[in-house]
């Protein structure tokens, strides 16, 4: 394999990678062996037709694409390592020569980490924030705990009220005709959740169990079912059940049930301390963000578009995994929200740019201040990771490769850089 490197504009680089003809021919043979069983050639049992016969029938290049796919990943990885470049994007691959008996040539355009010119990063001025817990915040936290410890009761002596959990039957009509998906029985609906269109839920307030109601609504213009978008509809709804949450009283018994304390006053004091700690952490994080934002404003950098696209796609992949862990596919998410992948990427782009900028300036500060991580600190970090993964520290250390270890060290150094600039900041 041979490699040529061409510097392009805006921190982009083109790698031209040549693979020996013999290696490409071997890849064609592998592609033939992999695919021959799928081809029916008259006069031969399936999988027994010679390669020359298949190439004569389907064309010389019948196996080229598979052969290229076999070669490119390893060849690119070797070239990327040989180049010594700090590549920060996925490669844009283009095959420029592909022919049996000749050198296989392809190019890979990649973004490389841009150079950063730091401005002032010491003595950054930030506004001083005083953290205190208000009575409103304490009451809101208590209400949240009461909500978590509430019990559901059936309501029979009053009509539907906002916040009630109802069970309903309904059937929808457009122009007097039932429409697909507009009918359900024993459907659970929380009034005020806004999970139904328009004023559907509002029109159930004040209705009694067993009462049939005509609910008139209009579908949104951007509704996912085009045949219903923007159209008025009438639903016949019957309220079958009404349920409500009953909150526990704020007294000593409540404190004993939800905590280790005997009195409500003791529990409230502890809860106030917990809120204070949380607000202090939030204030610290906010201060860090503001300091780094000001350092970014004073720095100069040219971020390649491909680097941003790679970051956006990584964020989108992480988001998709979180959705999947909650039992929701991305197709379902797009259906429920009315978004598409392009809109999601655009929504994530500003955050992606901010992440890249933050990382670049902090890594530049690590270099400028010669911030290092001691071996014992790395061992401590790995031990903490092992606890999270429920593994032995030595076993995890064996599994971590050199690149992963370098990444952990840099992450730790970046955090030390954050601590450094925040400590050097001046509060006004």
Order of alpha helices (4+ residues) and beta strands (2+ residues): beta-beta-alpha-alpha-alpha-beta-beta-beta-alpha-beta-beta-beta-beta-beta-alpha-alpha-alpha-alpha-alpha-alpha-alpha-alpha-beta
